[in-house]
Amino acid sequence: MEDAENHVDEAINKVLEIHASRVPGNILIFLTGQDEIDRAIDEVTRKIDPPESALVLPLHGKLSEDDVKLVFMPMTNNERRKIIFSTNVAETSITIDGIRHVIDSGMVKEVMWDSKRHIRVLKIGYTTQSSIKQRRGRAGRTSAGKCYHLYAYDTYQSLEVYSRAEILCIQPSIAVLKLKYLDIVDDITKFDWLEPPSDKSLQETVKCLTWLGALDLKTGKLTNLGRNIAKLGLEPMLSVMILTGQQLDCLNHILALAGMLSVVQNIWWRSKDDQSKQLSDEIRASFIQDTDIGGDYIILLRIFLEWYALGDNKERRKAWCLKHMISWKSMKMANNVVRELAYQIDPTFKIHFTKLNDELVKRIVHCICAGFFQNLAISNGPIRAGYQLAVDTIDTVAHIHRSSTVIFAQQPPKFILYHEIININETNFLTVICPVELDWLDKSWLNSLQRSPSQCVFEGYTFVNLGPTLLLSLVGKRCRKVPLLEEQLHVLFEVDHAQSKLTIWGRTDKLAYAQQYLQEILNRERDKLHNELQEFEIIGSTIILLGAGAEPRLVLVDDEYVKILLTNLPKTITEEQIQEKCELYGQVRNVTIIRTNHNNTSASVTYMECSQARTAVAQLSHEKWNGYQLHASPSYIRTIVNTKKPNYTLKAQWYMTESECNGRVVFNNLEAAKQAYQLFTKRHHFNCQFEMNPINPIIKCSWPLKPHHGRAIVDFDTVEQAQQAIENIYDHPFRFEPSRRSNTSLYVRNIPRDLDEVNLKTIFIGCTHVIILRTRKNVIETAPFETEAFLRHLFIKYSSFQSESIFIEPILHDGHVIAYIQFTDEQEMRTAVSDINNMKISTGSGKLSLIIQEKRQMKQTTKRNEIQQDEFRIKLYRLPTHVDENFLNRELNQNRISDSMTYVIVFRKKLSENYFSNRSGIITNENEKALNNLRSLFTSRNDFTSEPFIELRSPTEDGRVVAFIHFNDPREIVTAINMCNSLDNLTIQNIGLNQLHFIPLITHRILLNETLAKAIDYKIEQTIKIIKGHPDLPNINLFKKPFMKDNKTNILITIRGTNIEQLYKARMIFDDLLKGLQFHLYNHSW
C-alpha cells in the first residue's frame, strides 16, 4: 500500500508479516536514514515474537567496523533470521548472504542545492528507477528471492530514470576551495568539469565564500581563512565556526558542537506513540535554561557536556542516554568526530571542557553567527506561520522542525539562524535554531540583501478580554471565518480560546488596517450581545430570560416565546436587512445569522415582547423575499430538564454468551487490593494472581519454591505450530499429549529437572506461553514466612531501596514465589537488578529471577486533572459461571472496599463472526423478543404510573446487552429494583434474559454557576445538612467543590451512595428543596 508519509510504518508492518509467515530467508529493508532505521529496529525488536528468532541490524555509513561485520557474518543458527534495515549504501557493490526478501520504501534522503532559493536542502523523497532496480537486485543474489515495493506502479513510472550527478545537486563550495587551494584554476568558470554545474550555482558559491571571507573580493583568490577552510575539508560555514572558535579561545566547545551537528538528525529517540512523543518533548524542554541565548546549538552542547562528564563508563553513558531518550550510537559518533577534528587541527591538542557560563556562551554564539549568518530567517508571527528566508527572493516559507526547542517558546523569536533545511513531502523545515539579533550579524551582508530583514518582520496586535461568545462571533465555530478574513486583510490570525483573546500578525501597514477593521466588527457584535437574552428553564415549562450580567428581563409561561427562527432566507441577505424587515412587527433586540449554505440562509430574531414575536411568525410565514418562500417558527429554549422525555434511568444488563470464567479487578490502593485478595481466595476460593502495575518502574522477584514433576503446558498461536512442535526432533525424551485448554496447546511430559520455563521457550520455537506444573490441583500453598527477610537482606545495601514497600503474593502462582520491590532511584534499581541477576542466586528449587516492570503508559483518555496512581491488579481464574461484574461489585461493596476499585471485568465468549453481518439496525426479531420480555415486567399500573420508555443497545462483541429504562418518577426506579430482586428463578428463566440484573445511575450531579451558588449558599448548606443527618440515609455522601469548565469556576454538588433506595431518596429531597437550580448561568465578559 503506497503511503509516502508513513513509509517507515509500512515497512515495519511488512517485516512483521514476512517473519510471521515463517518463509525462510533474511530480510533487507531500504529506509532513508539513521533516525528511521533506529526507530524501525526498536519497534521490530519489541514486537517480534519470540525475540530470539531474529537478529535485527542497522546498515548505514556511520557504523563502526565491528557493527558492519555483524551484517555480513554468516548465521550459525539456521532457524534465526537476519533483518537488516539499510540506507541506499546497500544498493550497489554489496552482497549480503541469504537475502531472500527485499522491502523497498522507494524513499531516499539527499542533500540538494535549490538554485531558485539559493539554499542547501536535505530532501526526503522518492528515489530513481535505476536505484529501485538496484535495490530489487539485492533479493535472491545467492538464492531465489522476492522484492516488495511499498508504492504503486504509476509512482514508479513517474520517477526519474537516473540520478543526477552529485555536483549538479549540491553547491560545489568544497570543490571550488580545493581547486583554488591546489592552484589548479583561478577562474572557476573556466575549469573543465566532467559534469559542469550551472553558471548560477558557481556564482552563488563564489558569492557565499566571499561573504564568509574565504575568497578575496577583488582578486577572487583564497584568503588565509580560505586556505584554512580548504585544509579542514568541511562545509565552509561549519569550518568558519570552528576557526572562529580557535580565535576566541573556545575551540573545545566549538568542536563538541560540530560533533553534535554531524549527527543532529539522529540525536533524539522518538517512538510513534503519543505518550513517548510527549515524554521526549518534556525531556528536550528540561535542557532549556532561563535564557534562550544560543537556542538549539547551546542545548546540543549541554547534552554533549553532560554525557561526556560521565567519563568512559560505557554502561553509565548508555543508562544516561536511555533516561533522556537520546541515541547512544549518535553520541558515540559525535564523540569520534570531535576527536578526529581535534587531531586534524593539531595532533597534540587535548580535549578539555570548562563549565558553561554567560561569557563563554556569548563567545560560542559569536562563532555560530560568524559561520551561519547567511542562514538567516525572519518570523512570520505565530509559530504555525513559519519563517521567511532572508536570502530568498520568492517568499519561501519554512517551518520550525519538531525537534527544535523553539517550539516550546511562548513567543517565537523574530530572527533566527538555522543549521540546515529538511524538505519532507514538499514542506520545508528548519533544524537547529539559534535566536539572534540583527546587530550580531555581518552589517555589509545585511545591507546587500534585496529586502531589509527589519522591514520583513511581522508585528502583532492582541485583542484581549473578548470573552468566549464575542470571540466566537468574530472567528466562527471551529474558526471557519478565519481563512476568509486572513485572505481579505493580509494578516495571520492566532486564536486563543482558553484566554479568550485574538492576536493578528502582519506587516506594519497591513496590521493597522486589519486592527481598525476588526475593532469595528467587535463593536457591532458587542452591541448585539448586550441586547441578547439567555433563556433558562426554572420549573416545568416556566422560563426566565436573563440579559447581560444575568439580569432577569422577562418570565415566559407555557408556550410563550420571544425568539423566532427564520429559514430559507436569500443567501446574500445581511443581518441589517433582516432586522429592517422584522421591525415591521415590533422592536427587535437581536438578529443573528445562524447558518449559510449553498442555497439559502437561516437566522434567529429576538423581539422585546411575546406578542411581537407571535405576530412576526404569523405574518412572515406567508411572505416571499427575492423569490424565496420564508419559513418562520417559534424558537424554544434548549432545556436541560426535558419534560417530554423520561429523566430517571435504570440500566438493565444481560448476556448472550457464556462466561470465560476469567476476570480482573483493579485498585488504586494497596491495602484495599490486599483485602480483596483475601476475600476472593479465602471466602470464595477463587484462583487469583496479584500483580502491580506501577506509575514508576518496580522490580518483580520470582523463584520456584517446589521442584517440578516433569510436566508442562505449552501454548502456541496456531494448531499448525503445535503440530510442528510434536514432529520436531529434540535432545530430550519429551512426550506430547493434547491439552484440555485448547487445540493450540500441548501437554508435555518427561521434562528433565534441570530445565525451566526459559529453557522450554527456547526449545519450542514459536510458543507464546509456558507453564511448568509445580503444584498439585486444588492445593493452595503460601509463600514461606522468611521470604520478606530474605528479600530485605538481598537489597539492603542499596541506599534507595524501600524496605517497607515489599509486597509478597500470599499464594504461590504456578509454584513460584512472587514479590515486588520499589526503589526511589531508578538508576540504582536497574543497577541492583543487573548485579543480582549476574550472581545467579539459587533459592527454593531454582534460580532467582528479577524483572523490571517498566513505567505504566497512561491511557490517552486519562483526564489532565486525574491523579496518576499505582495500580494493583487481581487476576481471577476458573470462576464459577454465575460470577460477573455485578457479583464482584456487590461483594466489594458489602465489605466496604469498593471505593478504591477503579476497574472490574469478567471476560465472556465472543458472539459468532456472522452475528453482525447483514444487519441494518439493532431491532431484529431476536432483539424485539428481548425488548417485549423486558417490557412485560413493567405493565402493572398499580406499581408504575406509566409504561417506561426502553432504549435497547446493540450487543457488544462479547455478548453483553444493555437497555436503558427511562422513568418519569425516580420513585419508580426503587419500585423496579425491589420488584426485580424478588423475581424467582422460574420467572427469570421464562423471560429468557440470561443473568438479568439492574444498575441504577448511582451518582447525581448538580452544576451551579459560582455567582448563583454564593447567592443561595445558605439554602445549599441547609439541604446538605438535612440529607447528611437523615436517619434513613446512612450510606449517602454529599460533596460540594469548585469545578472548572470552559475556564469558568462553577460549583459541583455530587450525591453518591451504594444503596439504591437511599440514593434516590436523597435525590428527591434535593430536588424538592432546590427546585429550578439545574441550569447554567453565563457570566458575560463584554
Helices and strands as residue ranges (DSSP letters): G 4-6, H 7-21, E 26-30, H 34-47, G 51-53, E 54-59, H 65-72, E 81-86, G 88-90, E 99-104, E 107-114, E 119-126, H 129-136, E 146-149, H 153-158, H 166-169, H 173-181, G 188-190, H 199-212, H 224-232, H 236-247, H 251-262, G 264-266, H 274-286, H 295-308, H 314-323, H 328-345, H 358-372, E 376-379, G 383-385, E 387-389, E 397-400, G 405-408, E 415-424, E 427-435, G 438-440, H 443-448, H 453-456, E 459-463, H 468-475, G 477-479, H 482-489, E 492-496, E 501-506, H 508-531, E 534-537, E 543-546, G 548-550, E 552-556, E 563-569, H 575-582, G 583-585, E 588-596, E 601-607, H 610-620, E 624-625, E 628-629, E 631-634, E 648-655, E 659-667, H 670-678, I 679-683, E 687-693, E 698-704, E 712-716, H 719-727, E 735-738, E 745-749, H 757-763, E 767-772, H 787-795, E 801-808, E 816-823, H 826-839, E 842-843, E 846-847, E 849-853, E 871-877, H 885-894, E 901-908, H 925-935, G 936-938, E 949-952, E 960-967, H 970-981, H 985-991, E 994-1000, E 1003-1009, H 1010-1015, H 1017-1028, E 1036-1045, E 1048-1057, H 1060-1073
